[in-house]
Amino acid sequence: MSDTEAEPDYDRLLRENLERVFNERDAGRRAAALEELYAPDPVMYEPGNVVRGRAAIGEVAGALLEQFGPAFRFRPAGNAVGHHGLGVLPWQAGPEGGPVTVTGTDAAEIADGRIVRLWVLLDPPPG
């Protein structure tokens, strides 16, 4: 990112990633969102996995939704902040209208208004 390049809208980009990729149950709409929101060859770092490419990230998102059931949703837990190409958004997840079952933070490297690399950071369970 050059000194003259405008900062991306970190909040919009990371919220859309939660809603349009990780909450989207339709694979076609999820793929379209990935194409719009992610760079051509993105990498996602999960605690136990490295996922490369838009299609693979889409498969991971779809598998999570399938694993946790039809009411499972990710929700922002505040606003994203960022500067110089790094944005972070805290989130929580669980059944819609039910208890929060997992919390974490997405940290994203952003270039040209798209996610290049995404780190999914999970909070330790309470207790």
VENFENMO-V283813 format. One record per backbone hydrogen bond with DSSP energy under -0.5 kcal/mol. CO is the residue of the C=O (numbers start at 0). NH is the residue of the N-H. Records with the same first field share a line. If there is no record, write none. Layout:
# VENFENMO-V283813
CO=NH + NH
This chain:
# VENFENMO-V283813
1=4
7=9
8=12
9=13
10=14
11=15
12=16
13=17
14=18
15=19 + 20
16=20 + 21
17=22
22=24
24=26
25=29
26=30
27=31
28=32
29=33
30=34
31=35
32=36
33=37
36=114
38=41
39=53
41=52
42=117
43=45 + 50
44=119
45=48
48=45
50=43
52=56
53=57
54=58
55=59
56=60
57=61
58=62
59=63
60=64
61=65
62=66
63=67
64=68
68=71
70=95
72=93
74=91
80=87
82=85
84=109
85=82
86=107
87=80
88=105
89=76
90=103
91=74
92=100 + 101
93=72
94=97
98=94
101=92
102=122
103=90
104=106 + 120
105=88
106=118
107=86 + 109
108=115 + 116
110=113
113=110
114=38
115=42
116=108
117=44 + 119
118=106 + 120
119=121
120=104
